[in-house]
Amino acid sequence: MIMTMKQKELYNVIESLPEELSNKVVDYIEYLKFSCMAKAPEDLIIKDDNDLLEKLKKGMEDTNNGKVCSVEEAFEEVKEVLAN
């Protein structure tokens, strides 16, 4: 896998974080990826404060239950989105 300098920089920053924090960063990257798209999936659109709270709780539950992707998987997804 060939990475740009920015991707390498981002990778190094994420790799230096504790796993729990790096998982949160990956989740946030996923959120940014979809929120910047014209047609973000409905479950990623935050409608109000209560909706945000529920989505954060769900994300924390997913993290606690191991429903997360690796840093490498996240970079592959980001790379695919940036290529389009």
C-alpha positions as a LaTeX table, in Angstrom:
\begin{tabular}{lrrr}
\hline
Residue & $x$ (\AA) & $y$ (\AA) & $z$ (\AA) \\
\hline
Met1 & 0.00 & 0.00 & 0.00 \\
Ile2 & 1.47 & 3.34 & $-1.09$ \\
Met3 & 0.53 & 6.28 & 1.14 \\
Thr4 & 0.85 & 10.00 & 0.55 \\
Met5 & 2.82 & 12.10 & 3.03 \\
Lys6 & $-0.42$ & 13.31 & 4.66 \\
Gln7 & $-1.67$ & 9.74 & 5.00 \\
Lys8 & 1.65 & 8.71 & 6.58 \\
Glu9 & 1.45 & 11.65 & 8.96 \\
Leu10 & $-2.10$ & 10.78 & 9.94 \\
Tyr11 & $-1.18$ & 7.11 & 10.29 \\
Asn12 & 1.74 & 7.96 & 12.59 \\
Val13 & $-0.43$ & 10.18 & 14.77 \\
Ile14 & $-3.13$ & 7.53 & 15.10 \\
Glu15 & $-0.57$ & 4.77 & 15.75 \\
Ser16 & 0.92 & 6.80 & 18.63 \\
Leu17 & $-2.43$ & 6.99 & 20.44 \\
Pro18 & $-3.73$ & 4.49 & 22.98 \\
Glu19 & $-6.04$ & 1.97 & 21.26 \\
Glu20 & $-9.22$ & 3.34 & 22.84 \\
Leu21 & $-8.45$ & 6.84 & 21.59 \\
Ser22 & $-7.34$ & 5.67 & 18.15 \\
Asn23 & $-10.67$ & 3.85 & 17.78 \\
Lys24 & $-12.48$ & 7.10 & 18.52 \\
Val25 & $-10.35$ & 8.90 & 15.92 \\
Val26 & $-11.19$ & 6.27 & 13.32 \\
Asp27 & $-14.88$ & 6.60 & 14.17 \\
Tyr28 & $-14.63$ & 10.37 & 13.76 \\
Ile29 & $-12.89$ & 9.98 & 10.41 \\
Glu30 & $-15.73$ & 7.72 & 9.29 \\
Tyr31 & $-18.22$ & 10.34 & 10.43 \\
Leu32 & $-16.39$ & 13.07 & 8.52 \\
Lys33 & $-16.17$ & 10.91 & 5.43 \\
Phe34 & $-19.90$ & 10.36 & 5.29 \\
Ser35 & $-21.00$ & 13.77 & 6.55 \\
Cys36 & $-19.09$ & 15.42 & 3.70 \\
Met37 & $-20.77$ & 13.26 & 1.10 \\
Ala38 & $-23.87$ & 14.61 & $-0.62$ \\
Lys39 & $-26.02$ & 11.72 & 0.56 \\
Ala40 & $-24.78$ & 10.65 & 3.96 \\
Pro41 & $-26.49$ & 7.59 & 5.43 \\
Glu42 & $-29.39$ & 8.58 & 7.68 \\
Asp43 & $-27.79$ & 7.03 & 10.76 \\
Leu44 & $-24.83$ & 9.41 & 10.42 \\
Ile45 & $-26.86$ & 12.61 & 10.19 \\
Ile46 & $-27.22$ & 14.32 & 13.57 \\
Lys47 & $-30.65$ & 15.88 & 13.87 \\
Asp48 & $-30.43$ & 17.43 & 17.34 \\
Asp49 & $-28.70$ & 17.18 & 20.73 \\
Asn50 & $-30.70$ & 14.10 & 21.78 \\
Asp51 & $-29.92$ & 12.37 & 18.50 \\
Leu52 & $-26.22$ & 13.14 & 18.98 \\
Leu53 & $-26.32$ & 11.71 & 22.51 \\
Glu54 & $-27.96$ & 8.50 & 21.31 \\
Lys55 & $-25.47$ & 8.09 & 18.48 \\
Leu56 & $-22.54$ & 8.67 & 20.83 \\
Lys57 & $-23.92$ & 6.07 & 23.26 \\
Lys58 & $-24.30$ & 3.58 & 20.40 \\
Gly59 & $-20.76$ & 4.30 & 19.22 \\
Met60 & $-19.39$ & 3.74 & 22.71 \\
Glu61 & $-21.31$ & 0.47 & 22.98 \\
Asp62 & $-19.93$ & $-0.64$ & 19.61 \\
Thr63 & $-16.40$ & 0.23 & 20.78 \\
Asn64 & $-16.87$ & $-1.65$ & 24.05 \\
Asn65 & $-18.22$ & $-4.67$ & 22.16 \\
Gly66 & $-15.27$ & $-4.71$ & 19.77 \\
Lys67 & $-17.25$ & $-3.59$ & 16.72 \\
Val68 & $-14.45$ & $-1.42$ & 15.35 \\
Cys69 & $-12.11$ & $-1.56$ & 12.38 \\
Ser70 & $-8.33$ & $-1.50$ & 12.37 \\
Val71 & $-6.33$ & 1.58 & 11.49 \\
Glu72 & $-5.28$ & $-0.12$ & 8.26 \\
Glu73 & $-8.92$ & $-0.77$ & 7.29 \\
Ala74 & $-9.79$ & 2.86 & 8.04 \\
Phe75 & $-6.96$ & 4.11 & 5.85 \\
Glu76 & $-8.08$ & 1.88 & 2.99 \\
Glu77 & $-11.61$ & 3.29 & 3.25 \\
Val78 & $-10.32$ & 6.88 & 3.40 \\
Lys79 & $-8.06$ & 6.20 & 0.42 \\
Glu80 & $-11.00$ & 4.87 & $-1.61$ \\
Val81 & $-13.15$ & 7.91 & $-0.78$ \\
Leu82 & $-10.37$ & 10.35 & $-1.63$ \\
Ala83 & $-9.79$ & 8.58 & $-4.94$ \\
Asn84 & $-13.37$ & 9.33 & $-6.05$ \\
\hline
\end{tabular}
